Amino acid sequence: MPLRAMLPLPLLLAALAVAAAAAGAPRPHPLDPLSAAELTAVRAAVLASPLVPARPLTFHYVGLDEPDKPDVLSYAYGGGGGASRHALPRSAFVIARAGGESHELRVDVANASSPSVLSHAVHRGAGFPTLTLEEQFAAGALPPKHPPFVESVRRRGVDMDDVLCAVFPVGWFGGDGEPRRSRVAKVLCFVAGATANFYARPLEGVTLVVDLDRMAIVGYRDRVAYPVPKAEGTDYRAGKAGPPYAGPAPAPGVVVQPEGRGFHIDGHVVRWANWEFHVGFDMRAGTVISLASVHDADADAGGARRRRQVLYRGFVSEIFVPYMDPVEEWYYRTFLDAGEYGLGLWAFPLQPGGDCPANAAYLDGHYSGQDGRPVEARNMICVFERYSGDVAWRHTEAGFPNQLVIFDHEQKALRLRGRRRVSNSQSLADSVRPDVSLVARMVVSAGNYDYILDWEFKTSGSIKLVVSLTGLLEVKATAYAHADEVAQDAHGTLVAENTIAVYHDHYVTYHLDLDVDGTNNSFVKNIVTAVVRDADADADADADAAADTPRRSYWTVRREVAEREADGQVDLGGGAPADLVFVNPGKKTRMGNEVGYRVVPGGATAASVLADDDFPQRRAAYCKKQVRVTPYSRSEKWASGLYADQSTGGDGLAAWSERDRAIRGEDIVLWYTVGLHHVPYQEDFPVMPTLSGGLELRPSNFFERNPLLTTMPIGHGRPLVNCSCAGGDSISR
C-alpha cells in the first residue's frame, strides 16, 4: 500500500502550483527523465513523510524509477500509438541523508499534485551515496578558516586569496569488517593566482579531513613542503596562451545543410534516417540512450515500416580512475567518477561552435539539488549530423577489359563504357557512398578531466560509442626541476619545473542492454583457430585436403556459445582473437544465419594490472575483464554498486558475476570497459589534446544485405558543390 503523507500547507501549495503548470503538458514517455514538476513533487512528498523525520535532510540522488521492462517494450513496440497507449507508472527513486543514515524511497509522481511515498528503507551496508555539489563547495570553503592551514599557507609564502580547495573521496582501505559510519572526505588545496589552471599548482603535503555530515574538519596534516609550481606556462585560455599564435592556422569551416537538419526530435525521441531512439538524462549516468531501433527496408511488409530492436538501454555506468603514487597524499586517489561525483552533475552547458557544430540541436535536463529543488541543466546534450569526409562504402569495377562499370545519371542505369572515354570523376560518384552519421554528445568535466561522450548512429546499422579524454592533468609538486635529477621512481612524468604528472588509469564502463531483434539473446565467441594441414592425415577426412596444393595452414572459426556468466567474461588482451557477437537464436536470415550484433573494440582496451587483493582493485574488480555479460536485472545498473563512496566491493558488477547465472537464450546485458593506461607526456600539459577510444556495435547477419544499398545516394540527381569563399568571392566546383 502506498504510504501517503499529508503535506504541510506551503509544500502542498507549491506542489499544486507546479502540477497546474504541468497539467497542459503532453503525457511523458515512460523513460523520459523526471521533469521539474515531478522533482518538485518528489521533494514535497519526501519532506512531508513521517518515515524520515530527522533534519536536516539532503537529497543525494533522484532519478527515474523506470517501469518494468516488458511494459516499456509493449508501450514502444506493441503496435498502439498516440492516445491508444496506456499510461505507465511514473515514479522516482530517491537516496537522501538524514539522521546520519542513507534513506531509499520510491515516490509515485504520476499525479504531481498528490505525490506519495511508495516504499522506504534504510541502507545498512557499506558505502555512501553520491556527494552533492553543495556539500563539496561547503567543504572546500572550510580550510581558510582553519588556523593550522592558515599557518601552512603563510609558511609557503602564498596569498590566501589565491587558494582554492576541492573534495577528494577517501576510498576504502580495509577495516574491522564493519561498514564505516563516518562519511568523511579529504580536502586538498591549490594555488590559482595568475592562472585558471589551479590543478597545476598544488599545495603538496597538506591534507585535511572533513566530516561531511557535520561539515567540520576532523583531521589535519602538513607532512612535507615542496615548491609551489610557477603559474607561468600553465594557463590554457586563449587570452593567456597567446597572442602571438605561432602554430599553424587551418582555414575555418562551417557545416551547411541547405534543406535543414535531417533529424527530428519529438520530446526526447530522436528520429533520423533509419534510426529511432530515446535520449534521457540522469544525474549519475549523464546521457541515457534507450529503445534504439533500426528501420529495415528489406523487411517492410504491406507498406508498414518495420522497426527492429537493437538496444533497450545504454549508459556509462562508471568511470574508475586510480592514480599510481602510493604516498600519503596520493594513495587514496582512486576515483569512481559516476558513483562518487555524478556524471550528470558535472556536465556543463555545451558551447555551440566549439563542443558541437553549428547544425546541432540541444536538449536540456533537470536534476535535484541538495535541498531537493529542481535545477535546470541547459544544453546538456547536443544532437547533430556528422559529415566526416569518410567513405561508407565504395567500389570501382575495372575487371572488364578496356571498360569501367559506371552509373548513368540520366538513364539511372549501369552502363559499360570504354575506359579512355571516362575522364570525369563525377560520373563515378555512384560507386561511392559518403559516410554521414548522427551523434548525441555530452561533455562531463569531472574535476580536472573532461570526458566527451559520443553515441554515433550510422545508416549501416552500427552504433559507435566513443569516449574522448581531454582537460587537465592531476599533478604533484616536487623538488625536481629537470629529468636528470630524477634518481628513483617518481610515479609520473616531469612535465614542467617542479611538476610531476602522475601515472594513472581510466576505465569507462558501459551498461548496454542489447535486445537484438528481441529480448532472448545469446553471447557467441567466434574464435579464430589456426589449422595446420597434414596432407596424409587429412586426406581421408577432408576431400579438399587430398588436392595437390602447397598450402600448409589456414584459419577457421570455432563457435562457442556462453552458457553462464563465467563464460561471458573476456579479456581482450589474452587468448586467441575472436568476434564477440550477441545473437538472437530464435531469428534467422533467409540464409539460415542467426541475426546478431557484434562487439568491435575501438582502441583503448587496457585491463587493470593492480593486485587482486589491493583495496582499489577490490572496489572495481570488474576492470580485470573488458567484456562481461550478465542476465538482465532491473536493479543491476551501477558497476561499482549503488553506494560507491567508501564502497568495499561487496556490491557491483564483479560481485553479481560471481553468481554465475545462466545467460544462454536469456535477456542479457553487455558490460564493456574502455581502458587506458595513461603515461603523461609534456604535450599533455598544461591541457591535454583529445585522446579517444571506444567500441562499435555492428550488425552481423542482422540484415539480408548491406542496408546502405537501399538508401538514396547523397547528391543523387543534383550536382555536388563545394563553395570556398575568400574576400567576398565564391568559387563553385
N, C-alpha and C positions, 0 to 999 in steps of 0.2 A: 504494500500500500504506500502511495506517496506520502511523505512526511510534510504536510503543508504547514506553513508558518504564517501567522498574522503579521502583516507588515506594519511597522510604525508609520504614522501619517506622512512624514516627509518622504520616506522611501516609497510609500505607496503612490504619492502624487508624482514623484519622479518617474516611477515605472509606468504609470498611466500616461504621462505626457509623451514618453518615448514610444509607448505602444500605439498611441493615437497617431503619432507622426509616421509610424511604420505601417499603419493599417492599410494605406493605399498602395503599398509596395507589392510587387508580384510575389507569389509564393516562392520561397527559395528552393534551389536544387538541394537534394538531401545531403550532398557533400560540400555545399557552399560553406566557407568559413563563417564563424559567428559574426553577426553584424553588430554595429554599435548599440542598436536597440536591444539585441539579445545579451550582449555583455553587461549592459546596464541592468537588465532583468536578473542576470546571474548574481550580480553584486547585491541587489536588493534581497534576493532570496537567501543568500548565504549570511548576510549581516543580520537578517531577521530570524534566522534559525536558532532555536534553543539548543540544538545539538552542538554548537560551537559558541559557548557563552564567553569564553576568555577574550580579553582585549589587551593589547592591540591585536588585530587580525590583519595579516598581509597575504595578498594573492601572489602566488609564485608561478602558477600555470593555469590558464583557462583555455581550453581547446574544444573543438567539436567532438562530442561523443558519438561517433559515426553509427548509423543504423546497421543492423545485421546485413552482412554481405549479400545473402540471397535476395533480400528485399530490395537492395540497391540495384542489383543486376536485373531484377524483374522490372523495376522502375525504368532503367536505362534501355533495356533490350526487349522488354515484354511485348512490344507492338503497339501499346497505347501511346497516346500523345496528348499534350496540352491538358485540358480540363479532365480528360479521362483518366489521367494518372492519379492514383490515390496518394494522399499526403503521408509521408513517413515521419516518424518521431523526430523532433528537434530537441536535443539535449546537449548539455555541456559537461565536460569532466574538469573538475577543479582540484588543485592542490593548494591549500592555504596553510599558513603557520599561525598558531595561536596557543598560548599557554605552554610554549616550549615543545609543541607537538606538531607533526605534519598530518593534516586532515585531508581525506579524499572524499569529495562529494560529487554526486551526479545530480544535475539540476535540469528539470523539464522547462524548456523555453518555447514550446510550441505556441503558447499564448503568452506573449511578453507582458501582458497586463496582470497575469496571475501565475508567476513562476512558482515552482515547487521543488523542494529538495526530495529527490527520489531515493537516495541512499547516502549513508555516511559511514566512514571507517577511519580509524587512526592507524597510521603506519608505525609498526613496531620493529621493523627490521633495520638493517644498516642503510646508511646513506641519507642524503637530504635533497630537497628539490632545487631547481634552478635558482641561481642568485637573481634577485631583482636589480634593475638598473639603479633604482633609488637607493638601495642599501649599499651598492658598490660606490656610488658617489658620496654617500654619507660616511662610509668607512675611509674613503680616500681623503676626506677633509679632516680627519682626526689628528694625523701626525703633527701638523704645525702647532697644535695646542698642547703637545706632549713635551714637557721640559727636557727630558733626555734627548729627544730627537732634535729639538731646537739647538742644543749644545753640539750635537754631532754635525749639524749643518754649519754652525759657526766655525767649528774646527776645520772644516773643509773649505772655508772661505767662500761659501755660496750664499747668495742672497735668497732669503726665504720666499720672497715674492716670485722667484723663478722656479720654485719647486712644485712638481705635480706628483701625485701618488695614485697607485692603481691596486686593485684587489686581485690576488692570486689564490686559487684554491689550494688547499694543503695536501690533497690526495689522501692516500691511506698506506700506512707502513706497519701493519700488524697491530697487535694489542692483546688483551686478555681474552679475546673471543666474544666479548660483549659489544653490541653496537655502540658506537660513540654517541653520546647525548649532547655534546657541546658542539654547536655549529660555529666553527671558527674559520678564519681565513688569514693568509699572510697579506701584508701590505708592504709594497716596495715603492721606492720613490726615485724620481728622476729630475733632471735639471733642464728646463726649456731655455730660458734666456733668449738668445738671439735666433733660435731655430724652432720650427714647428716639430722637428723630429726629436722629441724629448727621449724616446726609447734609445737613441744613440748616446745618451749621456746619463747613465745610471749612477746613483749614489751607492756604489758597490759596498757590500759588507754590512749594510744597515737593514734589519728586518724587524717588522712589527707584527704582532699577532692580535687580531681583533675578534671579539665575540660578537657575531652579527646579530644575535637576538637581543643582547644587552646594549649593542653598539658602544662598546668600550674596549680600550686597549688592555689586553691581559698579558702581553708578553713583549719584551723589547731586547734587542741585542745589536750592538755595534762591534762586530768581530774583527774587521780589518778595514783599512782605508787605502784606496787606490786613487790615483789622479782621476778627476772627472774629465772624460774626453772633451776635446775642444768642440765648440759649436761650428767652427769654420768647416765648410765642405759637407755638412750633414743635412742641410735643408734641401728638400726636393721640389719646393714650389717654384713655378716658372719665374716669378719676380725675384727670387733669391738665387736660383741656379744660373740665371742669365738675365738680360743680355750681357756681353755678346754671346751668340749661339754659334759655335764653330762647327757643329755637327752637320751632316747632310740634311737637306730640307726637301722631302718629297713634295711633288705637286699636290695641292689639295684636291679632294674629290667629293662627289656628292651622289647619293642614290636618287635616281629619278624614276618614278613609276607613272607614266602618262595616263594610265587608266585607273590610278589609285591603288590602294592596298588590295592584295589578293586574298586576304583573310577576313573573317567576320567574327566578332566577339559578342556573344549574347549572354550578358551577365558574367559568368565565369566559364562558359563553354566556348571553346575556340574551334572554328571550322576553317579548314584550309586544304585546297587540293583534294587529296583522297583521305585526309585525316580529320578526326574529331576527337577532342579531349577536353577535360575539365581542369582548370587551374585553380588551386586553392592556396591559402596562406596559413601557416601555423607558427606560433611564437617560438617553438623549439626547433622545428624542422625547416622552417622557411617555406620554400616552394613545395607544393604537393601536386603531382600530376596524377589524375585519375581517369578511368574509363576511356583510355586511349584505344580507339578502334579505327580500322582502315577500310576504305571502300574498295571492294574487289570488283572491277568492271566485268571481268570474265565470269563472275559468279552471279551477276544480276539475273533475276528471273521475273517474267511477267511485268517488266517495266519498273520493278521496285529495286531501289538501290540496296545492296546488301553490305551492311557494316559487320566486320569480323573483329572479334575481341582480340586484343593483344596484351594490354597492361591494365590491371584493375586499379592499382595504387602504387605510386613510387615517390620516394623522397630520400633525402640524405638523413640517415639515422644517427650517425655520429661522426665526429672528426677527432681523432686521437693524435695528440702532438706531444710526444715525450722528448725532453732535452737530455743530452748525454754528458752532463757535467755533474759528478757526484758530490760536489762540495755543499756546504751547509745552505748557502743561499740559492742553490740551483736544483738539488736532488729531487725536490717535490714538484718541479715544473713538468708535469705530465698531464697536460690539459685534455679534457673531454669537452670540446667547444660547444656541442649541441646540448649536452646534458647539464653542464655547469653554467654556461653563459646564455644559451639560447640563440640559435642562428637567426631566427626571425626578429629577435630583439635587437640584434646588431646588424640588421640590414637597413641601410640608409637610402634616402631618395636617389634614384639613378639620374645621372646627368645627361640630358639629351645632347646628341652630337659627340659625346665622349664615351660614356658607358654603353650607349645604344645609338644606332644610326638614326638619321632624320626621318626614316619611314616607320619608326617604331610607334606602337601604341602602348599605353601604360595601364597597369592595374594597381589599385590601392588595397590596403588591408587595414585591419584593426586588431589590437591586442589589449589585454588588460594591464593597466599599471599596477603598482604595488597596492594602491588603495582600491583596486577593482574597477575604477572608472575606465571607460574605453579611451584608447589612444589611437589617433588616426595615423597610419603609416602610408604616406602618399608616394606614388611612383616606385613601389617596391619591386614590381616585376615588369619587365618590358617584353613585348612580343614583336618580332619583325621578320621580314623575309630577307634571306641572305643570298646575295649574288656573289659567289666567291670567285668566279672565273674558273672553277674546276669543271671537269667533264663528268657527266653522269654515265654515259656510255658512248662509244664511237666505233666505227669501222669503215674503212675504205677498201673495197674489194679490187685487187689488181691481178687476180688469178686468171682472168680471161685474156688470151693473147691480144696485145695491142688495144685493149679496151678497159674502160673503167665502168663500174656499176654506179650510177648516179640517180638522183631523183629529179624528174622534170616538173618544175613548179607549175607550169601552165597546164600540162596534161594530168598532173597528180598521179604519175605512174613511173615505175622504174624503167630505165632505158639503158641500153648498151651503147656506148659511144667510143669512137676512136680516141685513144689516149692523147694523141697530139692535138685533138680538137678541144680538149678541156684545158682552158687556160685560166678561167675564172674560178678561184677557190670558193666563191659564193655558191656555185652550183653543187658543191659537195656538202653544203651545210646540213642536209637532212641525214647524213651519215653520222651526225653528232647530236647529242642532247646535252645542253649545258646543265650543270647541277644547280638547282635552286632549292632551298630548304627553308623551314620555318623554325625560329629559335624563340624559346621562352627563357629569359635570363633574370637571375637575381645576383646581387653582389653583397657578400657578407664581410664586414670589416670587424673581425673578432680581435680586438686589441690591435696589435702591431700588424697582423696579417690580413690580407684581403683575399677572399675566395670568390672567383667569378664562376657561377654555377649555371651551366647551359644545358637545356634539353632541346635537342635539334631533331626535328622530324623531316624525313626525306620522302620524296614521292616514290622511291624504290621500295618503301615499306619499312625502312630502317629507322631506329631511334638511336641517336648518338648522345651519350651523356659525357660531358666534358667538364672537368674542374681545372681552373687555371689559377695558379698561385702568383700573387704579387704582394706589394706592400713593403713593410719594413722588417729588417732582421731584428731578432732579440739578441742583444749583445751584453757582454760583461766588460767592466773596466779592468784594466791590467796595467802593470808597470812596464810592459813591453812596448817599445817604440819601433822595433824593426824585427823582421822574421828571424834574423841571425841571432837574436837574443833568446829565442825560444829554445830551451835546452831539454824540456820534458813535454809530456803530453799536455797541451793547452786546452784540449777538449773542443777545439774550434780553430778558426782561421783568423789571423791578424789582418783585418780589412782596413784599418786605419790606425793612426797612432793611439796607443792606449786602449784599443778597441778590438775585442775578440768576438766574432760571430760564432756562437756555439752550435756544434753539430746537433741535429735533431731529425725526427721523422714526421711525416704527415700520412695519416691513414684515414681516408674518406670512405665511409661505409654506406652503401646504398641499400635500402629496403625496396625490393622490386617484386611485387606480387603479379607475376606473369600469369595471364589466363589465355593461353594460345588456343583460339577458336573454342574456348570453353574452360571450365574450371579444373577438370580432371586431367592433369598433365603428368608426364614422367621426365626424369632427368637422364639424358643419354650422354655417355662419353664415347665418341668415335675416335678410338686410339690408333694413331699411325703406327703400324707394325712392320718392321723390315722382314723380308723373306729372302733368304739366300738359297739359290737353286742348286740342287744336286741332281743333275740330269738323270743319272742312273736310278736314283731312289724315287724321283718324281714321275718317271715315265708311266708307271702303272696307275698312279693316282690322278694324273692330270694329262689329258690328251695333248694339251698345248705344250706341255713340258717336253714331249717327245720330239717337238720340232727342232730342227737343227738351227740353233740360234746362239750367238756368243753371249747373250745377256745372262749375267750371273746373279743379279739381285734386283729386287723391286720392293715397293712397299704396298701394303693393303690396309684395310681398316678393320679393326676388331671392335665390335659394338658391345658396350656394357651398359646395362640399364641399372641405375642405382635403386636398390631395394629399400635401404634405410638411410637415416641421416649420416651415419659414418661413411657411407658410400658417396654421399653428396658433398664431401669436403675435398677440395682440390687445391694443391699448391702449384701455382702456375710455373714456378721455377724448378720444379722437380719432376722426374719421371718422363715418360715418352710424351711427345706432343699429341694433342687431341683436340678435336672440335667438341665443344660443350653445347648441347642442344636441349632445349625444352620442347618436347613433342606432345601432341595430343594423340594417344594411341587409338582413340575412337574416331578420328577423322583422317581420311587419306585422300591423296590426289587421284586423278584418273589413272595415273601410272602405278598407283598402289603404294606410294610412299607416305609415311606418317607426316602430317603437317607439323611444322615446327619453327622455332626461332632459336638462333644460336648466339652464344655469348662470345664476342670478338674483343679481346683486350686491346686497348688503345694506348699502350705505354704505361709507365709508372706502375709496375707490377711487383714492387718490393713487398716482402713479408717481414715481420718483426724478427729480429735476431736476439732479443733480450732473453735472459734465462727464464724458463717456465715458472720458477718459484720467486722471481723478482716481483715485488708488490705491484708496480705499474702494469706489468705483463699479466698478472692475475686479474686485474680490473678490466683489461682489454685483451683477454686471451684469444678472442676471435681473430686477431690480426696475424696469427700464425698461418692462416689459410686465406687466400684471396677470395675463394668461392666457397660458399656454404649454401645448402638447400635444406629448408625446414618445411614441415606441414604448416599450412595457414592457421594462424590463431589470432583472433582479434586483439588479444592483449599483448602480443609479442611484436612491438614496434621499435623499441629502442635497444640498439646493440649493446649499450653499456648499462641497461637496466633502467627502470622508471626513475630511480633516485641515484643519480650519477655522482653528485658531490659527496666525497668521502665513501664511495661505494667500495665493497670488498671483493667483488667478482662473483658473489653468490647468485646474482640475478643478471640476466642478459643473454646474449646470443650464444656464447660458449657454454653456459650452463644449460640452456634449452637443448642445444645439440647433443649433450651427453645423454639425453633420454633415448636417443637412437630410435626415433619413431619411424613408422613406415612412410615412404614418400613415393612409391610407385603407383601411378594411376590415381593420385590424390590431388587435392588443391594445394599447391606447393608455392613456396616463396624463395626467390633468389636473393641472397645477400652477397654483394660484390664490394670488395675493398680495393680502392685505388691507393697504392702505396708508393712512397718516395723517401729514400734516404737522402737527406739534404746536407751535403757538404758545401758550406758557403764559400763564395769566391768574391774577389774585390768588385767584380761587375754587379754583384747583388747589393752593393752599398753605394749611396745611402738608401736607395729604393730599388727593389728587385724587379728586373724585367719579367714579364709573364712567362711562367713555365706550366705546361699543360699535360694532362693525362686523362684517361677515361676508359670507356668501353662502348661498344656498339651492339645493339640488339638487332640482328639481321635476319630477315625471313629466310628459311631453309626448307624448301619444298612446301612452303605455305601457299604460294601462288602456282598456277598451272604453267606460267611462263613469266618472263621479265615483265612486271606490271608497267614499266615505262613505255612499252610498245603501244599501250592503249591511250597514251596521252598525246595531245597535240604538241608538236614542236614549237618552242618559243620563236616568235617571229615568222611563223608559217604564213605564207602569202603576203608578208609585208617586208619591206627592206630592213635590214639590220643596220642601225645608225649608231655612230659614235660621234659625239659632239665634244670638241675641245675648244674652250673659249679663252682668249687671251687678248687683253687690250681692246675689248669691245668687238673683236672679230670672232666669228664662229666658222668652224670648218667641219663639214659633214662628209663622212666616207661610208 
